[in-house]
Amino acid sequence: MIYNGKPVYTSDTFSFEKVKIGDYVNQEVVDDCMGVVPPVCMSSRCSQIGEPYSYRQYPNTGKWRSTYSTFKCVAGTYPDGIWEYCGHCFRGETEDRGKN
């Protein structure tokens, strides 16, 4: 499947080693990722794997906060949604930012 001129990863083709920020995945990939550990954030807009990936300095406060592997819904609805991989974002956010 192609979305916005880019391939959409499926559960057969997805891996965290291959995916880059801005790549697309299907609903099944997000469901599989959210099933690994309870999600820290899960809504129709944003889903984040519950285990922290890293800790970064939060730009607004300078304090260290956890980041999480993040997906945001860009098209469709369950069970046919298409999601964009956003990288490692602060809880509830969809932008990869902060200082390591």
C-alpha positions, -999 to +999 in steps of 0.1 A: +000+000+000+011+036-008+000+067+011+012+102+001+037+086-022+054+065+005+050+029+013+030+019+044+047-006+067+027-036+077+033-061+105+053-082+080+076-053+069+079-031+100+109-030+123+122-002+146+156-007+129+141+003+095+115+029+103+123+066+102+104+097+114+077+104+089+073+069+077+038+054+076+025+022+093-009+005+092-032+000+122-020-035+128+016-023+135+003+003+160-019-024+177+011-048+179+033-021+194+007-011+220+002-047+230+039-051+241+035-032+273+005-010+284+007+023+265+016+055+282-008+074+259-034+060+236-060+080+217-074+084+182-047+111+177-016+097+193-003+063+206+029+058+226+045+026+238+045+025+276+081+018+282+104+049+281+129+048+252+152+075+266+153+106+288+157+141+274+159+176+287+125+192+282+129+225+264+102+244+284+116+236+319+151+222+315+140+191+335+146+156+324+116+137+311+109+103+295+104+099+258+084+072+241+081+056+207+052+075+192+027+072+163+000+097+152-030+089+131-029+107+098-058+090+079-087+067+083-102+051+114-100+018+132-093-008+119-080+008+087-061+037+100-027+049+087-003+062+112+029+082+110+059+073+131+070+104+150+102+091+167+107+094+205+085+121+219+075+133+253+043+119+268+012+131+248+033+149+222+040+140+185+072+159+179+106+144+185+124+172+204+146+179+235+182+174+243+198+141+250 
